[in-house]
Amino acid sequence: MTSGPIVLLSDFGLQDAFVGTMKGVITGIAPQCRVVDLTHGIPRGDVHRAAYYLWQAAPFFPEQSIFVAVVDPGVGTSRRALGVAWPEFTCIAPDNGLLTYLLTHAQPSLAVELDARAFQLEEQSGTFHGRDVFAPVAAHLASGTSLAEMGTPVEKLKLLPLPSMTVGADGNLRGQILLADHFGNLITSMGLWQTQGENLVLDPWLPDCRSVEFDRMKVRLRLPNGITIPLSTTFGDVDPGELVAYIGSSGLIEIGVNQGNAAEMLGLTTSQEIRLIRKG
């Protein structure tokens, strides 16, 4: 089977040679394979943000893509190195919760601990498994080796605590701030949303939350400081400097400022509760 690209995600940044060295290992084993950088700008050790970006991006890559996700504060410890396959793609990552959102969305077809040393570099550092373990494994996969040959099957994988999203007795939706992106837009846990005429229908991406329907023209987002914002379509629906709530590209509700920075303006932090309420 022809492999898709190898897609790299890390917190390495681009100032040092870490990313380039991983690419050197990959092209030395699989020179025919394309290598794509998803991002190397994850804040150091921010496994939660990496898990979110991996979940957000994976559906937009070709089938049989191989994601190599290296945000690994526990490198060199007893944490396992994993290869996890879904029908559409495979992920190579540490067992530290980085695959949480993908695992919540769909069960994998196979998960293995990468303990077959024949597919890794012979000499290994205790601090650079991206080069010594994850990159060569990905390259061998791209060259046709099956994931099953690379390790021992495992079942229970480490998961991060999931964000909250619940529907109250009043039919209003409670969620929380997940993170702020590079532009200062605040991404929330509220989604995913489908449009049916004038209504928005929640197709929950998190377990234990039921579907709920809102009239788009009569819905407001309530922030912890009591501010309420109508739901708009895009930044240009409000004047420059004004707050705007909208459904972002991931299907989750986001909070932004037209030509500004919502995170700086509002001072909201991760995990703070927000609500989607019905007007009147």
Buried (B, 14 or more C-beta within 10 A) or exposed (E): EEBBBBBBBBBBEEEEEBBEBBBEBBBEBBEEBBBBEBBBBBEEBBBBBBBBBBBBBBEEBBEBBBBBBBBBEBBEEEBBBBBBBBEBBBBBBBBBBBBBBBBBBEEBEBBBBBBBEEBBBEEBEEEBBBBBBBBBBBBBBBBEBEBEEBBEEBEEBBBBEBBBBBBEEEEBBBBBBBBBBEEBBBBBBBBBBEEEEEBBBBEBBBEEBEEBEBEBEBBBBBBBEEEEBBBBEEBEBBEEEBBBBBBBEBBBBBBBBBEBBBBEBBEBEEEBBBBBBEEE
